[in-house]
Amino acid sequence: MTSGPKSRDWFARALCVQPGGVDSPVRAYGAVGGEPIVIASGRGATITDVDGRDYLDFVGSWGPLILGHAHPAVVKAIQAAVRKGTTYGAPCRQEIELAEKVVELYPGIEQVRFVSSGTEAVMSALRLARGATGRELVVKFEGCYHGHVDHMLVAAGSGLVTFGQPSSAGVPRDFTGLTRVLPLDDDETLADLFAREGDRIAAVIIEPVPANNGLLLQRREFLQSLRDYCDRDGALLIFDEVITGFRLGPDGAAGHYGITPDLATFGKVIGGGMPVGAFGGRAAIMAELSPQGSVYQAGTLSGNPVAMAAGLATLKVLEQEDGWARLEDLGARLASEIEAVLDTTEAVVALARIGSIFWLAFGSRDLPRSASALAGSAAETYAPIFRRLLADGIALAPSAFEVGFLSLAHSVRDIEQLAAALQRTLGEP
Ligand code: PMP
């Protein structure tokens, strides 16, 4: 059993009143067995469950908590904002300041609009791309997850891959009829699609660092070819940087690869642990949005001062404390510690890592670059390892296909603790 008695009691109550006992599917531990631990608090790199057990947390709420849980600067900023009201439904200083910060840091963005989740950011960016180009087709890649937007729920990653679902019920076929799905890392099918339908494509959307179906690191040339085809045929390139934005660096995957998209979508880190998403691009494209343009988009709680203050505080700490360089150092240390463990074991597993994002590819000796290259045995191999690590006080994501995250709250000792626990676990039959 993965969870303690109090977690089990709470989860039994949840099962009565919530489908699957959760608000987001992978949280339910369906792919790893057992029942989820119910969390009472988080501080730094540690989460504590309702039974009072501590875990070293490498999930970080699935990416937002780049400073760790309850970082004092973020808590202070939220408290200061909340005393003045939680939402006005009118412009406020915090949203303008955060927009200025995004424009300053991210390449090619001149204007930005805030929403309340990554899903909303993607949904809005795609509508904008269609409105701005007057075209209807959108292209996505197998295994990339772009939130639960209806027409993106085809061959998607995250919860869908965790549960082996190709797509979602409830999405009419007609809704996905304008979505083209391509394999990652495949130059030929990309060339074919653009040859056939290039002049009908409004947008190509990709996670430049696909991190929802394992971590399928791409060749830079593949990403560059997307840029080139879009330029040639007048389509917009959208980088979905919901995971990588303000995590890989101030300029995200765009900066890492030196490729500037036309539009970028954000979530997670930009909200500092509050519900925030954003999308942005050149002013000429963003001008198509309502009220200036004719592409409608809106939100009651968009840009609310509390969430904006949390995002601003997070970015300020990252800038002031050389955060991105420190995260890269921590990531490099994690890679060397884990690789040393993997060298001593018979287990077939490889480590993928970029900055502070990492993934253990169970069943693979070489790092996969596309969904079809993933090992079929990964889920089965991972489940007992996940449970043993949890019993050892280490919380990784409850799915073989979800990545792990480091935060500035993690220490070298924490990384050594993870490596030691992995060593023990992999040594067991
Ligand atoms: N895009 C990517 C790349 C994501 O990883 C996610 C969520 N994990 C989303 C979009 C959707 O974001 P949200 O869960 O905030 O709606």
Residues whose N, C-alpha, C, O or C-beta is under 5 A from the ligand:
A	BS01	PMP	S117 G118 T119 Y145 H146 G147 E207 D240 V242 I243 G267
